[in-house]
């Protein structure tokens, strides 16, 4: 939720994607990564890029997946780890594969 001085805008963004936002007046405008970085710089402090949020989101999702897996097994197998990593990558619109 982005907003200032009584305005409120809801935006869903994933890395590298283009997006638009809709405010309370139903006005639609394009939002760039520069817009997000500017907002974060103003509200979270200088040097906090949008990438930090996406990285944090990936870590939280991975931790949730691993916690869920640990309810069923003591030690996650490679298959379970790969399933968790694939799920996180899919959510972020990325590939979990490592280039060769």
C-alpha positions in Angstrom: 0.0 0.0 0.0 1.6 3.2 -1.1 0.2 6.6 -0.1 0.8 10.1 1.0 -1.2 13.0 2.3 -4.6 11.2 2.4 -4.2 9.3 -0.8 -3.8 5.5 -0.9 -2.7 3.4 -3.7 -2.5 -0.4 -3.9 0.1 -2.0 -6.1 1.2 -5.6 -6.7 4.6 -5.8 -8.3 7.0 -8.6 -9.1 10.6 -8.1 -10.2 11.1 -7.1 -13.8 7.4 -6.8 -14.5 5.5 -3.8 -15.6 2.4 -2.9 -13.5 -0.2 -0.3 -12.9 -1.7 1.1 -9.7 -5.2 2.1 -8.9 -5.9 4.8 -6.4 -9.2 5.6 -4.6 -10.3 7.7 -7.5 -9.9 4.7 -9.8 -7.2 6.5 -11.7 -4.8 4.1 -13.2 -1.1 4.9 -13.7 2.0 3.0 -14.5 4.4 2.2 -11.7 8.1 1.6 -12.4 10.8 0.1 -10.2 12.1 3.6 -9.9 8.8 4.6 -8.3 9.0 1.8 -5.8 12.7 2.5 -5.1 11.9 6.2 -4.5 9.0 5.3 -2.2 11.2 2.9 -0.2 14.0 5.4 0.0 11.6 8.0 1.4 9.9 5.6 3.9 12.4 2.8 4.7 15.5 4.8 4.4 18.2 5.5 1.8 19.7 2.5 0.2 16.7 0.2 0.6 15.9 -0.9 -3.0 12.9 -2.9 -4.1 15.1 -5.9 -4.5 15.5 -6.1 -0.7 11.7 -6.6 -0.4 11.7 -9.3 -3.0 14.7 -11.0 -1.4 13.0 -10.9 2.0 9.8 -12.2 0.5 11.7 -15.2 -1.0 13.4 -15.9 2.3 10.1 -15.8 4.2 8.4 -18.1 1.7 11.3 -20.6 1.8 11.3 -20.6 5.6 7.5 -21.2 5.6 8.0 -24.1 3.1 10.8 -25.7 5.1 8.8 -25.3 8.4 5.9 -27.0 6.8 8.1 -29.8 5.5 9.7 -30.3 8.9 6.3 -31.2 10.3 6.4 -34.4 8.3 10.1 -35.4 8.3 13.0 -34.7 10.6 15.5 -34.0 7.8 14.3 -32.7 4.5 15.4 -34.7 1.5 16.9 -33.1 -1.6 13.5 -33.6 -3.3 11.7 -31.6 -0.5 14.3 -28.8 -0.7 14.0 -28.6 -4.5 10.2 -28.5 -4.2 10.4 -25.6 -1.7 12.9 -23.7 -3.9 10.8 -24.4 -7.0 7.7 -23.1 -5.2 9.4 -19.9 -4.2 10.9 -19.3 -7.6 7.5 -20.0 -9.2 5.8 -17.5 -6.9 8.4 -14.8 -7.8 8.2 -15.6 -11.5 11.7 -16.9 -11.6 13.5 -20.1 -12.5 15.1 -22.0 -9.6 17.7 -23.7 -12.0 21.3 -22.7 -11.9 22.8 -21.9 -15.3 25.6 -24.2 -16.4 
